[in-house]
Each structure stands twice: as structure tokens, then as C-alpha cells.
Amino acid sequence: MISTTTPTVEGKAIVEYKGIVFGEVVAGVNVIKDFVAGLSNVFGGRSTTYEDELIQARQQAIAEMEQRAMQVGANAVVGVDIDYEVLGADNGMLMVTASGTAVVVQ
């Protein structure tokens, strides 16, 4: 499956549009991860705990979007956009959404 942020796939022609597809992941960040990330805030440096969580959520959202594209008969997704939000009363949930247009390319 080809997924690209561009509106076309270089060297291929879009022959059919299948519609917009989405992949959504909502991930909770637990107390231990919050504590470890808080140490990074105090002592400085990058929070690899949150970075790893973000990377995993993004990869899952893209994989879900590609799976939905395959279900409608597409072999590529163009115009991919990734959005990030925090949810919950204490901002303890991370939502990652991947969206794009499912297409058939030749």
C-alpha cells in the first residue's frame, strides 16, 4: 500500500477514487509513564516515554487507514494528513487520526 502526503503518486496515474478513509487511535498514558516523563521536565531532555507512545499511536493510525483503504479496493492513499489531540478531563488520552483519499493507481 502506497501512502503519501502528496495529491498524486509519482510515475503512476490515479484511475479511480474510492473516497476518504480514516484511521483513529486513542491511547491512554498511564501513571508510571507520566512520572517518568515528569522527570524529563525536571531534569531536562527528551521524553522518550511519550515519544515512543506517539510513534506507536501514529503507526497504528496509518495502518488502520491503509487497512480501510484496502477494504474499499484501493491500492494507495493520497493527501495523507496526521492530526494529534489530547482528550480527557486531565488530558490523559492521546488521539491520533490519519486521513487521506483512497485511490486505485496504475
N, CA and C atoms as a LAMMPS dump frame, in Angstrom:
ITEM: TIMESTEP
0
ITEM: NUMBER OF ATOMS
318
ITEM: BOX BOUNDS ff ff ff
-5.0000000000000000e+02 5.0000000000000000e+02
-5.0000000000000000e+02 5.0000000000000000e+02
-5.0000000000000000e+02 5.0000000000000000e+02
ITEM: ATOMS id mol type element x y z
1 1 1 N 0.853 -1.182 0
2 1 2 C 0 0 0
3 1 3 C 0.89 1.234 0
4 2 1 N 0.66 2.105 -0.955
5 2 2 C 1.382 3.376 -1.02
6 2 3 C 0.559 4.408 -0.254
7 3 1 N 1.19 5.104 0.677
8 3 2 C 0.558 6.22 1.384
9 3 3 C 1.463 7.427 1.253
10 4 1 N 0.898 8.537 0.808
11 4 2 C 1.706 9.728 0.574
12 4 3 C 0.935 10.993 0.947
13 5 1 N 1.672 11.996 1.377
14 5 2 C 1.043 13.276 1.711
15 5 3 C 0.758 14.102 0.459
16 6 1 N 1.324 13.702 -0.655
17 6 2 C 1.126 14.433 -1.903
18 6 3 C -0.215 14.048 -2.543
19 7 1 N -0.729 14.888 -3.451
20 7 2 C -2.021 14.573 -4.081
21 7 3 C -1.941 13.555 -5.209
22 8 1 N -0.73 13.172 -5.582
23 8 2 C -0.53 12.196 -6.654
24 8 3 C 0.576 11.228 -6.24
25 9 1 N 0.718 10.156 -7.016
26 9 2 C 1.812 9.215 -6.821
27 9 3 C 2.714 9.341 -8.038
28 10 1 N 3.944 9.747 -7.817
29 10 2 C 4.901 9.969 -8.902
30 10 3 C 5.016 8.733 -9.791
31 11 1 N 4.841 8.953 -11.111
32 11 2 C 5.002 7.875 -12.074
33 11 3 C 3.79 6.974 -12.217
34 12 1 N 2.719 7.256 -11.499
35 12 2 C 1.51 6.437 -11.584
36 12 3 C 0.301 7.342 -11.827
37 13 1 N -0.678 6.784 -12.498
38 13 2 C -1.911 7.533 -12.764
39 13 3 C -3.009 7.063 -11.821
40 14 1 N -3.739 8.013 -11.261
41 14 2 C -4.907 7.662 -10.453
42 14 3 C -6.037 7.353 -11.42
43 15 1 N -6.567 6.126 -11.34
44 15 2 C -7.619 5.702 -12.262
45 15 3 C -8.982 5.631 -11.59
46 16 1 N -8.996 5.665 -10.26
47 16 2 C -10.276 5.595 -9.55
48 16 3 C -10.126 6.155 -8.139
49 17 1 N -11.113 6.934 -7.739
50 17 2 C -11.172 7.46 -6.372
51 17 3 C -12.182 6.638 -5.584
52 18 1 N -11.778 6.166 -4.422
53 18 2 C -12.636 5.304 -3.607
54 18 3 C -13.237 6.032 -2.403
55 19 1 N -12.795 7.243 -2.128
56 19 2 C -13.339 8.02 -1.016
57 19 3 C -12.314 8.267 0.08
58 20 1 N -12.744 9.019 1.052
59 20 2 C -11.88 9.376 2.178
60 20 3 C -11.871 8.235 3.181
61 21 1 N -10.674 7.915 3.683
62 21 2 C -10.529 6.873 4.696
63 21 3 C -9.816 7.455 5.913
64 22 1 N -10.113 6.868 7.071
65 22 2 C -9.557 7.339 8.333
66 22 3 C -8.984 6.17 9.12
67 23 1 N -8.03 6.49 9.969
68 23 2 C -7.543 5.573 10.989
69 23 3 C -7.429 6.378 12.271
70 24 1 N -8.053 5.898 13.332
71 24 2 C -8.033 6.623 14.593
72 24 3 C -7.505 5.729 15.705
73 25 1 N -6.676 6.304 16.551
74 25 2 C -6.167 5.606 17.723
75 25 3 C -6.287 6.544 18.911
76 26 1 N -6.877 6.045 19.993
77 26 2 C -6.916 6.79 21.247
78 26 3 C -6.126 5.97 22.257
79 27 1 N -5.05 6.55 22.754
80 27 2 C -4.162 5.841 23.67
81 27 3 C -4.118 6.564 25.005
82 28 1 N -4.223 5.795 26.057
83 28 2 C -4.1 6.352 27.402
84 28 3 C -2.648 6.327 27.834
85 29 1 N -2.265 7.329 28.586
86 29 2 C -0.919 7.39 29.136
87 29 3 C -1.058 7.114 30.627
88 30 1 N -0.377 6.077 31.105
89 30 2 C -0.581 5.669 32.49
90 30 3 C 0.266 6.463 33.478
91 31 1 N 0.031 6.229 34.754
92 31 2 C 0.665 6.984 35.827
93 31 3 C 2.184 6.822 35.817
94 32 1 N 2.673 5.631 35.555
95 32 2 C 4.123 5.404 35.549
96 32 3 C 4.779 6.185 34.417
97 33 1 N 4.167 6.161 33.228
98 33 2 C 4.716 6.924 32.116
99 33 3 C 4.691 8.413 32.427
100 34 1 N 3.602 8.892 33.065
101 34 2 C 3.537 10.298 33.452
102 34 3 C 4.673 10.657 34.407
103 35 1 N 4.955 9.785 35.365
104 35 2 C 6.02 10.029 36.341
105 35 3 C 7.378 10.114 35.649
106 36 1 N 7.674 9.149 34.787
107 36 2 C 8.957 9.126 34.076
108 36 3 C 9.084 10.35 33.173
109 37 1 N 8.002 10.708 32.482
110 37 2 C 8.027 11.89 31.618
111 37 3 C 8.22 13.151 32.451
112 38 1 N 7.626 13.18 33.658
113 38 2 C 7.796 14.321 34.55
114 38 3 C 9.24 14.519 34.953
115 39 1 N 9.993 13.437 35.086
116 39 2 C 11.415 13.547 35.409
117 39 3 C 12.172 14.269 34.295
118 40 1 N 11.768 14.039 33.06
119 40 2 C 12.396 14.741 31.934
120 40 3 C 12.139 16.229 32.026
121 41 1 N 10.932 16.609 32.478
122 41 2 C 10.611 18.018 32.643
123 41 3 C 11.495 18.657 33.709
124 42 1 N 11.731 17.944 34.798
125 42 2 C 12.521 18.474 35.903
126 42 3 C 13.995 18.564 35.529
127 43 1 N 14.541 17.491 34.95
128 43 2 C 15.971 17.42 34.683
129 43 3 C 16.346 17.816 33.26
130 44 1 N 15.364 18.047 32.435
131 44 2 C 15.638 18.419 31.045
132 44 3 C 15.784 17.197 30.163
133 45 1 N 15.833 17.431 28.88
134 45 2 C 15.994 16.331 27.94
135 45 3 C 14.677 15.943 27.3
136 46 1 N 14.754 14.96 26.438
137 46 2 C 13.585 14.484 25.697
138 46 3 C 12.854 13.426 26.495
139 47 1 N 11.558 13.393 26.313
140 47 2 C 10.746 12.377 26.966
141 47 3 C 10.53 11.218 25.997
142 48 1 N 11.453 10.255 26.024
143 48 2 C 11.335 9.124 25.107
144 48 3 C 10.108 8.277 25.43
145 49 1 N 9.637 8.345 26.668
146 49 2 C 8.424 7.609 27.04
147 49 3 C 7.247 8.098 26.205
148 50 1 N 7.04 9.41 26.156
149 50 2 C 5.945 9.962 25.355
150 50 3 C 6.229 9.84 23.864
151 51 1 N 7.487 10.005 23.475
152 51 2 C 7.825 9.886 22.058
153 51 3 C 7.494 8.489 21.543
154 52 1 N 7.837 7.475 22.325
155 52 2 C 7.541 6.096 21.921
156 52 3 C 6.04 5.874 21.803
157 53 1 N 5.278 6.418 22.744
158 53 2 C 3.817 6.304 22.712
159 53 3 C 3.254 6.99 21.466
160 54 1 N 3.79 8.159 21.145
161 54 2 C 3.342 8.916 19.978
162 54 3 C 3.665 8.173 18.683
163 55 1 N 4.874 7.635 18.585
164 55 2 C 5.28 6.881 17.389
165 55 3 C 4.373 5.675 17.192
166 56 1 N 4.127 4.938 18.262
167 56 2 C 3.284 3.744 18.172
168 56 3 C 1.86 4.11 17.751
169 57 1 N 1.3 5.15 18.347
170 57 2 C -0.064 5.573 18.001
171 57 3 C -0.145 6.017 16.544
172 58 1 N 0.862 6.755 16.079
173 58 2 C 0.867 7.215 14.68
174 58 3 C 0.939 6.035 13.724
175 59 1 N 1.821 5.073 13.998
176 59 2 C 1.946 3.893 13.143
177 59 3 C 0.645 3.092 13.108
178 60 1 N -0.02 2.965 14.245
179 60 2 C -1.287 2.233 14.296
180 60 3 C -2.378 2.96 13.507
181 61 1 N -2.424 4.294 13.615
182 61 2 C -3.435 5.069 12.885
183 61 3 C -3.227 4.935 11.379
184 62 1 N -1.985 5 10.927
185 62 2 C -1.693 4.857 9.497
186 62 3 C -2.043 3.451 9.021
187 63 1 N -1.684 2.443 9.806
188 63 2 C -2.002 1.057 9.428
189 63 3 C -3.512 0.846 9.33
190 64 1 N -4.271 1.424 10.26
191 64 2 C -5.731 1.295 10.223
192 64 3 C -6.303 2.002 8.995
193 65 1 N -5.779 3.18 8.665
194 65 2 C -6.231 3.914 7.483
195 65 3 C -5.963 3.086 6.226
196 66 1 N -4.753 2.494 6.121
197 66 2 C -4.411 1.68 4.956
198 66 3 C -5.288 0.444 4.868
199 67 1 N -5.608 -0.155 5.995
200 67 2 C -6.484 -1.333 6.004
201 67 3 C -7.873 -0.96 5.484
202 68 1 N -8.379 0.167 5.915
203 68 2 C -9.699 0.62 5.43
204 68 3 C -9.657 0.937 3.937
205 69 1 N -8.536 1.448 3.457
206 69 2 C -8.396 1.712 2.024
207 69 3 C -8.433 0.397 1.244
208 70 1 N -7.739 -0.614 1.75
209 70 2 C -7.76 -1.928 1.083
210 70 3 C -9.169 -2.511 1.067
211 71 1 N -9.928 -2.302 2.137
212 71 2 C -11.288 -2.846 2.221
213 71 3 C -12.207 -2.268 1.153
214 72 1 N -11.919 -1.049 0.681
215 72 2 C -12.75 -0.459 -0.374
216 72 3 C -12.137 -0.662 -1.754
217 73 1 N -11.041 -1.456 -1.838
218 73 2 C -10.453 -1.805 -3.122
219 73 3 C -9.359 -0.873 -3.613
220 74 1 N -8.822 -0.032 -2.736
221 74 2 C -7.757 0.895 -3.135
222 74 3 C -6.394 0.225 -2.998
223 75 1 N -5.426 0.753 -3.744
224 75 2 C -4.056 0.29 -3.582
225 75 3 C -3.108 1.426 -3.202
226 76 1 N -3.681 2.597 -2.9
227 76 2 C -2.885 3.747 -2.457
228 76 3 C -3.785 4.723 -1.703
229 77 1 N -3.144 5.564 -0.894
230 77 2 C -3.848 6.647 -0.206
231 77 3 C -3.049 7.92 -0.454
232 78 1 N -3.709 8.933 -1.011
233 78 2 C -3.037 10.201 -1.3
234 78 3 C -3.583 11.295 -0.381
235 79 1 N -2.815 12.376 -0.273
236 79 2 C -3.244 13.509 0.552
237 79 3 C -3.319 13.172 2.033
238 80 1 N -2.437 12.299 2.5
239 80 2 C -2.489 11.848 3.892
240 80 3 C -2.19 13.006 4.84
241 81 1 N -2.993 13.08 5.9
242 81 2 C -2.831 14.09 6.944
243 81 3 C -2.885 13.385 8.29
244 82 1 N -2.004 13.764 9.196
245 82 2 C -1.972 13.195 10.543
246 82 3 C -2.306 14.31 11.52
247 83 1 N -3.27 14.062 12.392
248 83 2 C -3.658 15.035 13.414
249 83 3 C -3.49 14.428 14.793
250 84 1 N -3.115 15.275 15.76
251 84 2 C -2.901 14.851 17.145
252 84 3 C -3.757 15.713 18.064
253 85 1 N -4.388 15.085 19.038
254 85 2 C -5.196 15.799 20.032
255 85 3 C -5 15.14 21.388
256 86 1 N -5.209 15.895 22.448
257 86 2 C -5.261 15.312 23.782
258 86 3 C -6.705 15.383 24.252
259 87 1 N -7.134 14.339 24.924
260 87 2 C -8.524 14.215 25.356
261 87 3 C -8.58 13.894 26.839
262 88 1 N -9.764 14.031 27.401
263 88 2 C -9.997 13.654 28.788
264 88 3 C -9.914 14.841 29.715
265 89 1 N -10.486 14.673 30.891
266 89 2 C -10.525 15.749 31.877
267 89 3 C -9.128 16.185 32.291
268 90 1 N -8.2 15.246 32.363
269 90 2 C -6.83 15.57 32.771
270 90 3 C -5.848 15.486 31.602
271 91 1 N -6.368 15.535 30.375
272 91 2 C -5.55 15.41 29.16
273 91 3 C -4.711 14.134 29.173
274 92 1 N -5.278 13.058 29.718
275 92 2 C -4.552 11.81 29.854
276 92 3 C -4.676 10.869 28.673
277 93 1 N -5.362 11.287 27.628
278 93 2 C -5.543 10.438 26.454
279 93 3 C -4.973 11.161 25.232
280 94 1 N -4.32 10.394 24.392
281 94 2 C -3.755 10.919 23.152
282 94 3 C -4.542 10.331 21.989
283 95 1 N -5.052 11.2 21.119
284 95 2 C -5.761 10.733 19.933
285 95 3 C -4.936 11.102 18.703
286 96 1 N -4.698 10.102 17.849
287 96 2 C -4.003 10.318 16.594
288 96 3 C -4.948 9.88 15.475
289 97 1 N -5.145 10.757 14.511
290 97 2 C -6.019 10.462 13.37
291 97 3 C -5.224 10.599 12.089
292 98 1 N -5.288 9.566 11.251
293 98 2 C -4.7 9.602 9.921
294 98 3 C -5.834 9.586 8.918
295 99 1 N -5.787 10.474 7.939
296 99 2 C -6.846 10.512 6.924
297 99 3 C -6.231 10.77 5.562
298 100 1 N -6.935 10.333 4.537
299 100 2 C -6.487 10.548 3.172
300 100 3 C -7.528 10.048 2.2
301 101 1 N -7.246 10.177 0.929
302 101 2 C -8.153 9.725 -0.115
303 101 3 C -7.67 8.386 -0.65
304 102 1 N -8.524 7.375 -0.546
305 102 2 C -8.21 6.047 -1.064
306 102 3 C -8.377 6.069 -2.589
307 103 1 N -7.366 5.576 -3.294
308 103 2 C -7.39 5.598 -4.756
309 103 3 C -6.852 4.289 -5.325
310 104 1 N -7.118 4.085 -6.59
311 104 2 C -6.503 2.996 -7.329
312 104 3 C -5.541 3.647 -8.317
313 105 1 N -4.278 3.218 -8.274
314 105 2 C -3.271 3.748 -9.186
315 105 3 C -2.744 2.642 -10.09
316 106 1 N -2.307 3.041 -11.284
317 106 2 C -1.669 2.099 -12.224
318 106 3 C -0.341 2.645 -12.654
